[in-house]
Amino acid sequence: MTVIRHADEPAANAERESVMRLEPRSLRTFTPTQAVIAKSAGTFHWTPDGRRLYDFSSGVLVSNLGHNPTRWTEKFFGYMGWSVTLPNSEYFEAMPQTAYNAITPLEAEANRRLVTMLKRCPGGNRLESVLWAASGSEAIQKALWAAMARDKTRPMILATRFGFHGKKGLSCAVTGSETDAERDPRVKFISFPMAECRDVSKRNEPFDPAPYCKELDALWHQYGARLGCLITEPYLGGGGSYHPPKAYLQALQQFCREKDLVFILDEVQANFGRTGKMFAFEAYGLEPDLVVLGKGLGNGVPVAAVVGRADIFNSLDYGETSDTWSANPISSAAVLATLDEFESRDVLGAMQEPSRIIEAGLVRLKKLPCVAAVRGEAGGMVWGVEFQDHAGKTGPEWANAFVLAAYRGNGKDGVHLLGPLSKKVVRVAPPLTITVDEAKHSMDLLERAAAGMA
Ligand SMILES: Cc1ncc(COP(=O)(O)O)c(C=O)c1O
């Protein structure tokens, strides 16, 4: 087992060795820094050796409100009925930590508040019932189960090629493309306009959805009403941060309406502000039948959900989507605390200036011959920086070198990034709450790191 070590990091190296001795490497995706985090607050992590890192991953787009936000934590504890000073007794009365199969008022409130928020957003009309899950991939699985149960004569699924929906079960079956090993024969893939959104400079170029509509028609011609649903991400996240023209997604939705397919939008990554709107269906002018939420929904507490048409969910019977963790009180409390934060202050308005600063800094990186493209949404808080072959080094080598150089930063401060997506795309996704000064300083660190790469 190769353990990553860094000079001048004795404390972190000891933790790396200890963990890698007792865990398989498959638990992590490769990141050349293998950062060890001792504590975190807001936009920052601190390493056990005392360095400060700007967190440009937000976990993996989870800590949208930053790490350990005080108001969020107060609310979370409040909903749970926990106090910081605990009574001097063996047990105390509060929300149960788990309530399998029973109902708690927290769950009821989380349902009401989530549906109210979604319905208030343009395009949220169909979002009327909540099917909870513990992770994004489980929620995707449940969304597909529900869509397939609606009409058992229509078991086939359309998915957009090179999407990422998870690694387990049906979420894996709709991920990637038909060339991946052991495909589920029920899943058919359609092209995603990657070339048309390869770089931010293409954002306002005209787009013709006609070739994609033709592809959909051909699939309908071949499989007809055996096709029962279509699943897509609003933008390809894990596939390398490709943010498509609105007309593409609207054409997919239109096809679903015409042929009566369930339109499933996977917002596990995009939800709660990453596109600059609270939900991506709003940013892209869509009205999904089912929307899948996760990651930022609990700001760090594991929780996910499918929200959508009750008539679709009602095709499933007692127990068909039940499991140990779904709708547990701790996740309901976390969802409520997250909704409180987004409803009580203008998180998205405040992120506009940092978003502009970060995007401008990333676009400046394109001056480097190893940087091929920068992708993202205007006013959003997630970008991909694509590296290319140059000077005898490959795109993946440059991408990994960039992640390492950013981590090293100026010695004292650095920037925490994850290993590249699709081998050569480095994702930039700080918490939405990053301040203007933090955005300026972190971009300065990133630009210097990039300029100093050998
Ligand atoms: C768009 C999208 N869908 C689904 C998932 C799977 O979520 P989880 O890792 O919580 O199972 C992810 C995770 O990265 C994602 O980005």
The ligand as a Gaussian input file, in Angstrom:
#p B3LYP/6-31G(d) Opt

LIG

0 1
 C      -25.218000      14.562000      -9.337000
 C      -24.949000      13.488000      -8.326000
 N      -25.863000      12.526000      -8.133000
 C      -25.679000      11.548000      -7.229000
 C      -24.533000      11.487000      -6.477000
 C      -24.364000      10.357000      -5.494000
 O      -24.462000      10.842000      -4.206000
 P      -23.862000      10.016000      -2.963000
 O      -22.384000      10.055000      -3.099000
 O      -24.388000      10.789000      -1.767000
 O      -24.420000       8.646000      -3.049000
 C      -23.555000      12.466000      -6.640000
 C      -22.319000      12.416000      -5.840000
 O      -21.321000      13.002000      -6.136000
 C      -23.765000      13.494000      -7.586000
 O      -22.844000      14.443000      -7.813000

